[in-house]
Amino acid sequence: SLTLTFSGCDITDQGVSTLCSEGLQNLTQLTSLALGFYDCNYIKDQGLKNLSSQGLSQLPQLTLLILSFSRCSFLTNEALDFCFSVISRLTKLTVLKFDFSECRYVEMTNNEVSYLCSECLKSLTELTSFQLNLSHCNKITHVEMKNLCSKQQVDHWTQLKSFIINNRDYLQPFFLKVNLPKTINVSM
């Protein structure tokens, strides 16, 4: 198990690359990883891509992954899409949590959220808990949330017990509970 938190520091894309090449790549049997980058404004898309390709891709035994890039102002959807595609190969994951709250340029659209859950994460059949925090991403609509939480979208996660998407800045509060063999909660 490894937990690293960087808060308001000057870590750069190169620093993330070094963390991967001199640290994470040597921990191939690691099963639990929590990385928090809070208010680290020198991390841009290349830093998240480096973390994904040089770090996460080298950890096939992970069962728990928590990634937080809260208030990392210069990340965009391009880096998130790349990260999600790498994570889709970590098929032993049972717990997956993302926090991209207050990332100024992250504005996931309905199509991107749907793609994330129906394509990128489809291979993660062992998931018991999934959480995605998209506070300040107000392009996601109620219709998309209902589609996202439909039985068709999450049926491949047979072990799923918790499915949470947060978007607290939406103009109208939105809560959805779907009665499936598992419980799915969406709050906006």
C-alpha positions in Angstrom: 0.0 0.0 0.0 1.3 3.4 -0.9 -0.2 6.9 -0.3 1.5 10.0 -1.6 0.0 13.5 -1.2 1.4 16.6 -2.8 -0.4 19.8 -1.8 0.3 23.3 -3.3 3.8 22.3 -4.3 5.9 23.0 -7.4 5.9 19.4 -8.7 6.1 19.5 -12.5 5.4 17.1 -15.4 9.1 16.1 -15.2 8.8 15.5 -11.4 5.8 13.2 -12.0 7.9 11.4 -14.7 10.7 10.9 -12.2 8.3 9.7 -9.5 7.2 7.0 -12.0 10.6 6.0 -13.4 12.4 5.9 -10.1 9.6 4.9 -7.8 6.4 3.4 -9.2 8.0 1.3 -11.8 9.9 -0.6 -9.1 6.6 -1.5 -7.2 5.1 -3.9 -9.7 3.5 -6.0 -6.9 1.7 -2.9 -5.4 -2.0 -3.6 -4.8 -3.1 -0.2 -3.3 -2.2 3.2 -4.5 -3.5 6.6 -3.5 -2.0 9.7 -5.2 -3.1 13.2 -4.3 -2.0 16.2 -6.3 -3.9 19.2 -4.7 -3.4 22.7 -6.1 -0.3 21.6 -8.0 -0.5 24.0 -10.9 2.7 23.0 -12.6 1.2 19.6 -13.6 -0.2 19.8 -17.1 -1.5 17.1 -19.5 1.9 15.6 -20.0 2.3 15.0 -16.3 -0.9 13.0 -16.1 0.0 11.1 -19.3 3.5 10.3 -17.8 1.8 9.0 -14.6 -0.5 6.8 -16.7 2.0 5.5 -19.2 5.2 5.3 -17.1 3.6 4.6 -13.7 0.1 3.1 -13.6 0.7 0.9 -16.6 3.5 -0.8 -14.7 1.2 -1.8 -11.8 -0.9 -4.7 -13.0 -1.6 -6.0 -9.5 -3.5 -2.9 -8.3 -6.9 -3.6 -6.7 -7.4 -0.1 -5.3 -6.6 3.2 -7.1 -7.4 6.7 -5.9 -6.2 9.6 -8.0 -6.9 13.2 -7.1 -5.9 16.2 -9.1 -8.2 18.6 -7.4 -7.5 22.3 -8.3 -4.7 21.3 -10.8 -5.6 24.1 -13.1 -4.0 23.1 -16.4 -5.3 19.6 -16.9 -7.6 19.0 -19.9 -9.9 16.3 -21.2 -7.1 15.0 -23.4 -5.0 13.9 -20.5 -8.1 12.4 -18.7 -9.0 10.3 -21.8 -5.4 9.0 -22.0 -5.4 8.2 -18.3 -8.7 6.3 -18.5 -7.5 4.2 -21.4 -4.5 3.1 -19.5 -6.5 2.3 -16.4 -8.8 0.2 -18.5 -6.0 -2.3 -18.6 -5.7 -2.7 -14.8 -8.3 -5.5 -14.7 -7.8 -6.4 -11.0 -9.1 -3.1 -9.8 -12.0 -3.4 -7.3 -12.0 0.2 -6.0 -11.5 3.2 -8.4 -11.8 6.8 -7.3 -11.1 9.9 -9.4 -11.2 13.5 -8.2 -10.9 16.2 -10.8 -12.8 18.8 -8.9 -12.0 22.5 -9.6 -9.8 21.6 -12.6 -10.5 24.7 -14.7 -10.1 23.1 -18.1 -11.7 19.8 -17.4 -15.2 19.9 -18.9 -16.3 16.4 -19.6 -19.3 16.3 -21.9 -22.1 13.8 -21.9 -20.3 11.7 -24.6 -17.1 11.6 -22.7 -18.7 10.4 -19.5 -20.6 7.8 -21.4 -17.4 6.7 -23.2 -15.6 6.5 -19.9 -18.1 4.1 -18.3 -19.2 2.1 -21.3 -15.9 1.7 -23.1 -12.8 2.6 -21.1 -13.8 1.0 -17.9 -15.8 -1.9 -19.3 -12.9 -4.3 -18.8 -12.9 -3.6 -15.1 -15.4 -6.4 -14.3 -14.2 -6.8 -10.7 -15.1 -3.2 -9.6 -17.1 -3.0 -6.4 -16.7 0.7 -5.9 -16.4 3.5 -8.5 -16.4 7.2 -7.8 -15.9 10.2 -10.1 -15.8 13.8 -8.8 -16.4 16.3 -11.5 -17.4 19.4 -9.4 -17.5 22.4 -11.7 -18.2 20.3 -14.8 -21.7 21.6 -15.6 -22.0 20.3 -19.2 -23.3 16.9 -17.9 -27.1 16.8 -18.2 -29.7 14.8 -16.3 -30.5 12.8 -19.4 -26.9 11.7 -19.7 -26.8 10.8 -16.0 -29.8 8.6 -16.4 -28.3 6.9 -19.5 -25.0 6.5 -17.7 -26.7 4.7 -14.9 -28.9 2.5 -17.0 -28.6 -1.3 -16.6 -27.0 -1.5 -20.0 -24.1 0.8 -19.1 -23.2 -0.9 -15.8 -24.3 -4.4 -16.3 -20.7 -5.6 -17.0 -19.8 -4.6 -13.5 -21.3 -7.6 -11.8 -19.6 -7.0 -8.5 -20.5 -3.3 -8.3 -21.9 -2.1 -5.0 -21.2 1.6 -5.1 -21.3 3.9 -8.2 -21.0 7.6 -7.4 -20.6 10.6 -9.7 -20.5 14.0 -8.0 -21.0 17.3 -9.7 -22.1 19.7 -7.0 -22.2 22.8 -9.2 -25.0 21.8 -11.5 -27.8 24.4 -11.5 -30.4 21.9 -10.1 -29.6 19.2 -7.5 -29.9 15.8 -9.0 -30.0 12.5 -7.2 -30.6 9.2 -8.8 -30.9 5.7 -7.3 -31.3 2.8 -9.7 -32.6 -0.5 -8.4 -30.3 -3.1 -9.8 -28.6 -6.0 -8.2 -26.3 -3.2 -7.0 -27.0 0.3 -5.8 -26.0 3.2 -7.9 -26.0 6.8 -6.6 -25.4 9.9 -8.6 -25.4 13.3 -7.1 -25.0 16.5 -8.9 
